[in-house]
Amino acid sequence: MRLAKYLAHSGVGSRRACEQIVRDGRVRVGGELVVDPARDVDGSEPVSVDGDAVRPADTLAVYAVNKPRGVVSTAHDPQRRPTVVSLVPSSARLYPVGRLDINTTGLILLTNDGELAHHLTHPSFEVPKTYRVRVANAPVGRHALEALRRGVVLDDGPTAPARVRRISADTLELTIHEGRKRQVRRMCESVGHPVRSLARTAIGPLELGDLRPGAYRRLSEVEVAALQSTSAGSTGRRAQPSSS
């Protein structure tokens, strides 16, 4: 197994994050400093990150969390703000799958499996994420909806077409699969409707359901399997987390 993959399975981070951790010179294998993420390891030699021993988790853990406003999507925060990881009391080494900015609420996943995190966040898998967006300058007209559906041009390039449904004069349901930084907010602003509130309601087949703000629950094996197999072209039937 490649070293970056070994670290991801050990709950250190996503595969991409683990590759960078190795390149930064933070990993030792059998006491030897290793900077090649493709280095093969078989578990026979101890592996450490920043001096702490790591090994693959015995049990896969995936939690759905309804992130409240004011909570950051990291495992640790230098500014001592509350983190999504602090919302889930677990002995597993959890970290967030992707990010929601501090003012965005809704569904975020925590896991100890870097391969699953990689699958759900890497653009090549095109896993859809759905948001409920309340905007300014209502009502949202036909031209704005059509522009979002075609894709809009942002400062980092054009977006892929979005699935958009108008729920009310000032509220949209919008589904994308790219996951650029603050993408939904920038898309809506580009068509003349700055975002007033934003909540993620689904990741692939998994819906937020009635999970209350700050609550969490562990996903079933069936739900995890559905997430592992989802893509933009095959979202499957959505499962709804119940409140916890």
Secondary structure by P-SEA (a helix, b strand, c coil): ccaaaaaaaaccccaaaaaaaaaaccccccccccccccccccccbbbbccccccccccbbbbbbbbccccccccccccccccccccccccccccccccccccccccbbbbbccaaaaaaacccccbbbbbbbbbbccccccaaaaaaaaacccccccccccccccccccccccccccccccaaaaaaaaaacccccbbbbccccccccccccccbbbbbcaaaaaaaaacccccccbbbbbccc
